[in-house]
Structure formats: C-alpha cells, structure tokens
Amino acid sequence: MQSPADILRDIWTSAGGDASALERVRLTGEEPQIPSSFRVAVAGQTTIAAAGLAAAEIWRQRSGETQNVSVDMRHAVAECRSERYLRLDDKPPPPAWDAIAGVYRTGDGRFVRCHTNFPHHRDAVCRVLGCEAERDKVQAALMQWKGEDFETAASAAGGVVALMRSYDEWSALPQARALAGLPLLSIEKIGEAPPKPWPKGDRPLAGLGVLDLSRVIAGPVAGRTLAAHGADVLLVSGPELPAIPWLTIDTGRGKLATFVELKGETGRAQLRELLREADIFSQGYRPRALAALGFAPEDAAQINPGIVYVTLSAYGHAGPWAERRGFDSLVQTTTGFNHAEGRAAGLDGPKELPAQMLDHATGYLMAFGAMMAKARQAREGGSWHARVSLAQTGRWLWDLGRLDGGLNTPDLTGEAVHTAFIENMPSGFGMLKAVRHAAMLSKTPAQWSRPAMPLGSHPAQWPARS
C-alpha cells in the first residue's frame, strides 16, 4: 500500500511538478482517522498538500523564496468535513438533507439514492413517481419500479438519482470504461497567448482574479482554497439559482460574492467584462450549460487569451454519462463505495463514507490544477484547461486500497476539532467558528482576508489591483 508521501508524489509529478519540491513537504499523522474501510484521511491530506505545494511553488516562481509545507492528517480530515464543524453565533448546522432525500428500496430489491436538496430536483423525482414529496409515498411509489429504470427516467426528467451498484457492476458500465483511460486531473493547452507576468504582491496568488461559478461543495472549496493563498475570488451566482445556505457560508470565506443573470444578454456582457480581467475561470456547471451561453473553454480563451479555465463535472467529460447531473453522495452510491462500506459493516444495504470526500478532495484537486496551469502560463504562455470529476477522484480513492478494520475507528469528535483546528471570524451572517486551512506554509501562511458574505453582496466588478 502506497505511503501518503508516495501518493502525493504521484499527484504532483503527474501535473508536471518538479519532484525536488517534494523535499519541502512534511505530512504528519497516521491512518485511520475516521471510521471507513477506505483511505479517506490520506485522500484529504494529499490533495490539500498538493494544492499547498502548488501555492508554495508559485511563491518561489514570483519571489525566488522557497518555503516548507506541512499538512497534518487529522487537521485535513477536519477540513474535509468543515461544513459539519461550522458554528454561526455558536449554533450548529441545520439538518443537511431535504425531507425526502436519501436511500429507498425499489420493486426489484435494489437501492436508489435521491438527491432532492434543490427544489427542482425534488420536483423532478415526484413528477416521475407521480407522488407527493413525503417519504412514505416516495417509498411506496418506488416499489412499482425497477431501480435502473427509475435512475434512467429520473435522470432524463432532470432529477438527480443513483442506483446503488457494486464496484464490479459499475466497472462494467461504458461510463466506467470511458473514465479508465483518463488521468485523475488533466491540464491541456487550448490556445496561444504570451506569458502573463506575475503582479506585485506579498502572497502566492496576490493580484490574481478568480471567477468562481460553482455551488455546493467541490467547486466552492476550490475557490476557498485559492482565496486562502491570496487570490481575489469573485463568486458569481444568480438571484434565481438555488443554494444551500450553510455551505454558502462555509465555502464563502475569503470571497467576494456577486449576482450576474446569465439568461439575459446584459448579464452575459457583464460576465464577459469580468472574464477579460480574470486569470482563472473555475466552473462546475454541466459540460454544455456554459458553452450554450458563450463561455466554453475555447470561448474564454478568445475573450481573454492566457486564461486558465477549470472544469468540474460529476462523471467526467467522456462517456455516455458526461452530461449527467451528480453530487458526491450519488457518485459514492453508483460507483461502488456505499455497497463496499455496507458489506464491510455487515449491512444489507448502503453505507456512506464518513465525509463527502469525493467533493472535498476534488475541490483541492481543482485548486491544484488551477495553480499548476497558472504557473505554466506564467512560464511559457498559452491558455489552459484543467479538468476534474467526482467519479475520477472516486476511482483514484478506490485504487488507494482498503483498510482492514478501518470501520472500527472511533469517529473524530466535534470537541476535538474545536479544541485544535477552529478559528473565530466575523462574517456577513454573524460570528463564525470555522476550520482553519490545513496546509501550513512557512513563509506565506494561508488565511482568508475577506469575511463570508451573503450571495450578491458585492458589485460585479474586480477590486482595485496594483
């Protein structure tokens, strides 16, 4: 089984990182940290470390100064569950899930998971089933369906559901085979442009503008990470777009937040203006959604030659499911994790991972990809496209191997996290207690210099930059 240092080496060098930089990284802590048969703690630690090392290397490129990076495994796990440790005016989070979200049996004895936290996704499930949004009525309706038929019908209707599959069942699907030939993270040149000189600044990403068009966890975590290293991150959402308030608070630390209505030409013109001045464009919409509005990677490279464009998808950019909606919990369900954890726990049914680790690890990989591509842009020019997906991160996590007896590990308590890893900060919502960033940089410590604010709090413009 690979050590954390070897796993980090693979991530780092696969994206073109210089292996000698790894000498400046220290990884502490032992697995397991939380109850799982999978190496979730190492997945969090190594992806956070990769992003931290990318920031340190950018600082070396900008200033000539090297620095050390250290990531403690327990701190990394806490940050990969940051949403559950957040406190607002000392109050814990509200229930995380909609009333009908979760797992159901189907008529053929299978299990399906429904993700209904957004009203339009809940409505789609109820429309397909022809029932009201009540748990017992959803369950009764699903007894008339075969699991895979419901998954297909609900997905076609705009719902977000997943059939629980074993790893072997998933691996036999065309989608899994399409992903098998892709790397964990891809970085491709998509246009010609001169190198952009680094602006002046006292932090790795100071003076860089990041457009963050993402929601829920993975994409917002990427933006939060870039903000922790000094970037000006502008979170772009729309007044009509549904959001999950608690996640908005947790992942909004360090960001500006504006509304741009992309359905109208006025809003699209606003976004084009913002894009002209941006360095990184990070987005988590389905592959063709932004392309239809004129913001595909190639469009962005024409609007702003030298842009770094970062794409997050659920199931990857290749294969028959490339357009399918998905969230961490659903990708866990359909790619074999819930089945495997359930079996390891002796259950006849699914068991979730003890963290939304596909989301969090993918978020750190997005930030890592953005920084590695930006460093290349500064050295050799060009416009660049970095791509990650929840399913590809899942495939990587699976391949890290299993922990015998890992499910017997005592869980990490909120008390332990609040004693060791929490900082207090004001916000536009009230006083926050939130998990500090787990990557410790010796010369340019990670920090969020802007408070989390309600969506749409700021104008659609960049702050003044030197």
C-alpha positions in Angstrom: 0.0 0.0 0.0 1.4 3.4 -1.0 2.5 5.8 1.7 1.0 9.3 1.8 4.3 10.7 0.5 4.2 8.4 -2.5 0.6 9.3 -3.2 1.4 13.0 -3.1 4.4 12.4 -5.4 2.1 10.8 -8.0 -0.3 13.7 -7.9 2.4 16.3 -8.0 4.5 14.8 -10.8 1.5 13.8 -12.9 0.7 17.5 -13.3 4.3 18.4 -14.2 5.5 19.3 -10.7 9.3 19.2 -10.1 10.0 16.2 -7.8 12.6 18.1 -5.9 9.9 20.4 -4.4 8.5 17.4 -2.5 11.5 17.6 -0.2 9.9 20.7 1.4 6.7 18.9 2.3 6.0 17.3 5.7 3.0 15.0 6.1 2.1 14.1 9.7 -0.4 11.8 11.3 -1.5 8.1 11.0 -4.5 6.5 9.4 -7.2 5.6 10.0 -8.6 8.8 11.5 -12.4 8.3 10.9 -14.4 5.1 10.5 -14.1 3.9 6.9 -12.6 0.9 5.1 -11.3 3.4 2.5 -8.3 5.7 2.8 -10.3 8.8 3.2 -7.9 10.6 5.6 -5.0 10.1 3.2 -7.1 11.3 0.3 -7.8 14.6 2.1 -4.3 15.1 3.3 -2.6 14.5 0.0 -4.9 16.6 -2.1 -4.7 19.5 0.4 -0.9 19.1 0.4 -0.7 19.1 -3.4 -2.6 22.5 -3.5 -0.4 23.9 -0.7 2.7 22.9 -2.5 1.5 24.4 -5.8 1.0 27.7 -3.9 4.5 27.5 -2.4 6.0 26.8 -5.8 4.2 29.8 -7.3 5.6 31.9 -4.5 9.1 30.6 -5.4 8.4 31.5 -9.0 7.3 35.0 -8.0 9.8 35.8 -5.3 12.7 33.4 -5.5 12.0 32.3 -1.9 11.4 28.7 -1.0 9.2 27.6 1.9 8.1 24.5 3.7 4.6 23.0 3.6 3.2 20.7 6.3 -0.2 19.0 6.5 -1.5 17.1 9.5 -3.8 14.2 8.6 -6.3 14.9 11.4 -6.5 18.6 10.5 -7.0 17.6 6.8 -9.9 15.3 7.8 -11.5 18.1 9.8 -11.2 20.5 6.9 -12.7 17.8 4.6 -15.8 17.9 6.9 -15.6 21.6 7.5 -19.4 22.1 6.9 -20.3 20.0 10.0 -17.9 21.8 12.3 -19.0 25.3 11.3 -20.8 27.3 14.0 -22.7 30.5 13.4 -23.1 32.5 16.6 -22.3 29.2 18.4 -25.2 27.4 16.7 -24.6 24.1 14.9 -25.7 23.5 11.3 -29.4 22.8 10.4 -30.3 19.4 9.0 -28.2 18.8 5.9 -30.8 17.0 3.8 -34.2 17.6 2.4 -37.0 15.6 3.9 -37.2 13.1 1.0 -33.5 12.9 0.2 -31.8 9.6 0.8 -32.0 5.9 0.1 -35.0 3.8 -0.9 -35.7 0.2 -1.9 -37.1 -0.4 -5.4 -39.5 -3.1 -6.5 -36.7 -5.4 -7.8 -34.9 -5.4 -4.4 -32.3 -2.8 -5.3 -31.5 0.5 -3.6 -31.6 4.0 -5.1 -30.5 7.3 -3.6 -32.4 10.6 -4.4 -30.7 14.0 -4.0 -33.5 16.5 -3.5 -31.9 19.4 -1.7 -32.7 21.7 -4.7 -36.5 22.2 -5.2 -36.4 21.5 -9.0 -34.6 18.2 -8.3 -37.2 17.2 -5.7 -40.0 18.2 -8.1 -38.4 16.0 -10.9 -38.4 12.9 -8.7 -42.0 13.4 -7.6 -43.1 14.1 -11.2 -41.6 10.8 -12.4 -43.1 8.9 -9.5 -46.4 10.7 -9.6 -46.5 11.2 -5.8 -46.3 13.9 -3.2 -43.0 14.8 -1.5 -43.4 12.6 1.5 -41.0 9.8 2.4 -43.6 7.0 2.7 -45.3 8.0 -0.5 -41.9 8.1 -2.4 -41.1 4.6 -1.0 -44.5 3.2 -2.0 -44.2 4.6 -5.5 -40.6 3.2 -5.9 -41.9 -0.3 -5.2 -43.5 -0.2 -8.6 -40.2 0.5 -10.3 -37.0 -1.4 -11.2 -34.0 0.5 -9.8 -32.2 1.1 -13.0 -35.4 2.1 -14.9 -36.1 4.7 -12.3 -32.5 6.0 -12.4 -32.7 6.4 -16.2 -36.2 8.0 -16.1 -35.4 10.4 -13.3 -32.2 11.5 -14.9 -33.9 12.2 -18.2 -36.5 14.3 -16.3 -33.9 16.5 -14.7 -33.7 14.6 -11.4 -30.5 13.6 -9.6 -30.7 10.0 -8.5 -28.4 7.0 -8.5 -28.8 3.2 -8.4 -26.5 1.6 -5.8 -24.1 -0.6 -7.7 -21.2 -2.8 -6.6 -17.8 -1.8 -7.8 -17.9 -4.7 -10.3 -21.3 -3.6 -11.7 -20.0 0.0 -12.1 -16.8 -1.2 -13.7 -18.7 -3.0 -16.4 -20.6 0.1 -17.5 -19.5 2.1 -20.6 -19.1 5.2 -18.4 -16.6 3.5 -16.1 -14.7 2.2 -19.1 -14.6 5.7 -20.6 -13.0 7.1 -17.4 -10.5 4.3 -17.1 -8.4 5.9 -19.8 -8.3 9.4 -18.3 -5.9 10.8 -15.7 -7.0 12.0 -12.2 -6.5 15.6 -13.4 -5.9 16.7 -17.0 -4.3 20.0 -17.9 -4.4 20.8 -21.7 -3.3 23.8 -23.7 -6.3 25.3 -25.6 -4.9 28.4 -27.2 -1.9 30.6 -27.8 -1.0 33.6 -25.7 2.1 35.4 -24.3 3.1 34.7 -20.7 1.4 37.0 -18.2 3.8 38.5 -15.7 3.0 38.0 -12.1 1.6 41.1 -10.4 3.2 42.6 -7.3 2.0 41.1 -4.1 3.0 39.5 -0.8 1.2 36.2 -1.1 1.3 33.4 -3.7 -1.9 34.4 -5.5 -2.0 38.1 -4.7 -3.3 40.2 -7.5 -4.9 37.2 -9.4 -8.6 37.3 -10.2 -10.6 34.1 -10.0 -14.2 33.8 -11.3 -15.9 31.1 -9.3 -19.1 29.8 -11.0 -19.9 26.9 -8.7 -22.2 25.7 -6.0 -22.5 23.1 -3.1 -19.0 21.8 -2.1 -16.3 20.8 -4.6 -16.1 23.9 -6.8 -16.6 26.3 -3.9 -13.9 24.5 -1.9 -11.5 25.1 -4.8 -12.4 28.8 -4.7 -12.0 29.0 -1.0 -8.5 27.4 -1.3 -7.4 29.9 -3.9 -8.6 32.7 -1.7 -6.6 31.2 1.2 -3.5 31.9 -0.8 -4.3 35.5 -1.6 -6.4 35.4 -4.9 -9.3 37.8 -5.4 -12.1 35.2 -5.8 -15.4 36.6 -7.1 -18.2 34.1 -6.6 -20.8 34.6 -9.4 -24.3 33.3 -8.8 -27.8 34.3 -9.9 -30.7 35.6 -7.7 -32.8 32.7 -9.0 -30.3 29.9 -8.6 -31.0 27.7 -5.6 -28.2 27.4 -3.0 -27.6 25.6 0.3 -27.1 28.4 2.8 -24.9 26.6 5.3 -22.5 25.5 2.6 -22.5 29.1 1.1 -21.3 30.4 4.5 -18.6 27.7 5.0 -17.2 27.9 1.5 -17.7 31.7 1.1 -14.8 32.6 3.4 -12.3 34.8 1.6 -14.6 35.5 -1.4 -16.4 38.4 -2.9 -20.0 37.4 -3.9 -22.0 38.9 -6.8 -25.1 38.2 -8.8 -24.9 38.1 -12.6 -28.1 36.9 -14.5 -26.7 34.8 -17.4 -30.0 34.2 -19.0 -30.0 37.7 -20.4 -27.5 39.4 -22.8 -26.9 42.2 -20.2 -25.6 39.6 -17.7 -23.6 37.7 -20.3 -21.9 41.0 -21.3 -21.2 41.6 -17.6 -19.5 38.2 -17.3 -17.5 38.8 -20.5 -16.2 42.0 -19.0 -15.2 40.2 -15.7 -13.6 37.4 -17.8 -11.4 39.9 -19.7 -9.7 40.8 -16.4 -9.6 37.3 -14.8 -6.7 34.9 -14.5 -8.7 31.8 -13.6 -12.3 30.8 -14.6 -13.5 28.0 -12.4 -16.9 26.4 -13.0 -19.0 23.4 -12.0 -21.9 23.6 -14.4 -22.8 20.6 -16.7 -20.5 20.5 -19.7 -22.7 22.2 -22.3 -24.5 24.6 -20.0 -22.0 27.4 -20.1 -21.0 26.6 -23.7 -24.6 27.4 -24.8 -24.2 30.9 -23.2 -20.8 31.6 -24.9 -18.5 30.6 -22.1 -17.0 27.3 -23.3 -13.2 26.9 -22.6 -12.4 27.9 -26.2 -14.7 31.0 -26.0 -13.0 32.1 -22.8 -9.6 31.7 -24.4 -10.7 34.0 -27.2 -12.2 36.6 -24.8 -9.1 36.5 -22.7 -6.0 34.8 -24.2 -3.9 33.4 -21.4 -6.9 32.4 -19.3 -6.8 29.2 -17.1 -10.2 27.5 -17.3 -11.1 24.9 -14.8 -14.0 22.4 -15.3 -15.6 20.2 -12.6 -18.1 17.5 -13.7 -19.8 14.7 -11.8 -18.9 11.7 -14.1 -16.1 13.1 -16.3 -16.1 14.8 -19.7 -16.1 11.5 -21.7 -18.6 8.7 -22.0 -22.4 8.4 -22.1 -22.9 10.0 -18.7 -20.8 13.1 -19.4 -23.9 15.2 -19.3 -25.5 13.5 -16.2 -26.0 15.6 -13.1 -24.5 14.3 -9.9 -23.3 15.0 -6.4 -20.8 13.3 -4.1 -23.4 11.2 -2.4 -24.7 9.9 -5.7 -21.3 9.2 -7.2 -20.4 7.3 -4.0 -23.6 5.3 -4.4 -23.3 4.3 -8.1 -19.5 3.7 -8.3 -19.4 1.0 -5.5 -18.4 2.9 -2.3 -21.7 2.6 -0.5 -22.1 -1.1 -1.4 -18.5 -1.8 -0.3 -18.8 0.1 3.0 -22.1 -1.6 3.7 -20.6 -5.0 3.1 -17.6 -4.1 5.3 -20.0 -3.1 8.1 -22.1 -6.3 7.7 -25.2 -4.4 6.4 -27.7 -5.4 3.7 -27.7 -2.0 2.1 -25.6 1.1 1.5 -23.3 2.8 4.0 -21.9 6.3 3.2 -18.3 7.3 3.5 -17.8 9.3 6.8 -17.1 12.5 4.8 -18.1 14.0 1.4 -14.6 13.1 0.4 -15.1 12.9 -3.3 -16.3 16.6 -3.1 -13.6 17.9 -0.9 -10.7 16.0 -2.5 -11.9 17.1 -5.9 -12.1 20.7 -4.7 -8.5 20.6 -3.6 -7.5 19.0 -6.9 -9.3 21.8 -8.8 -7.4 24.4 -6.9 -4.2 22.4 -7.5 -4.9 22.1 -11.2 -5.7 25.8 -11.5 -2.4 26.8 -9.8 -0.3 24.3 -11.8 -1.8 25.6 -15.1 -1.4 29.2 -14.0 2.3 28.6 -13.2 2.7 27.1 -16.7 1.0 30.1 -18.2 3.4 32.4 -16.4 6.4 30.4 -17.7 5.5 29.5 -21.2 2.3 31.3 -22.1 -0.8 29.8 -23.7 -4.4 29.4 -22.5 -5.1 26.3 -20.4 -7.9 24.0 -19.4 -7.8 21.8 -16.3 -10.5 19.1 -15.8 -11.5 17.1 -12.8 -14.6 15.0 -11.9 -16.1 13.4 -8.8 -16.1 10.0 -10.4 -12.4 10.2 -11.4 -11.5 11.2 -7.8 -13.6 8.2 -6.7 -11.7 5.9 -9.0 -8.4 7.3 -7.6 -9.6 6.9 -4.0 -10.7 3.3 -4.7 -7.3 2.5 -6.1 -5.5 3.7 -2.9 -6.7 0.4 -1.3 -8.7 -0.6 1.7 -8.0 -0.6 5.5 -8.7 -3.8 7.4 -10.8 -2.9 10.5 -11.0 0.8 9.4 -14.7 0.9 10.2 -13.9 0.2 13.9 -12.1 3.5 14.2 -13.7 6.0 16.7 -15.0 9.0 14.9 -13.4 12.4 15.2 -15.5 14.4 17.6 -16.6 18.0 17.2 -15.0 18.7 20.6 -11.6 17.5 19.4 -11.9 19.6 16.2 -13.0 22.7 18.1 -10.1 22.4 20.5 -7.4 22.1 17.8 -8.4 23.4 14.4 -11.0 26.2 14.7 -10.6 30.0 14.3 -13.2 32.7 15.0 -14.0 35.2 12.4 -16.7 37.8 11.7 -19.0 37.4 8.7 -22.0 38.9 7.0 -24.1 36.3 8.7 -22.7 36.6 12.3 -19.7 35.4 14.2 -18.2 32.2 12.7 -16.2 29.4 14.3 -14.7 27.6 11.3 -11.9 25.1 10.4 -8.6 26.8 9.6 -6.9 25.7 6.3 -4.8 22.6 6.9 -1.9 23.4 4.6 0.7 25.2 6.7 3.1 27.3 4.6 6.2 28.6 6.5 6.6 32.0 4.7 3.1 32.8 3.4 0.6 31.3 5.8 -2.8 30.6 4.3 -5.5 32.9 5.6 -8.9 34.3 4.5 -8.7 38.1 4.4 -12.3 38.6 3.5 -15.4 37.6 5.5 -18.0 35.2 4.1 -20.9 37.4 2.9 -24.5 36.7 1.7 -24.7 35.9 -2.1 -24.9 39.0 -4.2 -23.4 41.3 -1.6 -20.8 42.9 -3.9 -20.9 44.6 -7.3 -20.0 42.7 -10.4 -16.5 44.2 -10.6 -13.0 43.4 -9.6 -11.4 45.1 -6.6 -8.7 47.7 -7.4 -5.5 45.9 -8.2 -2.0 47.3 -8.3 
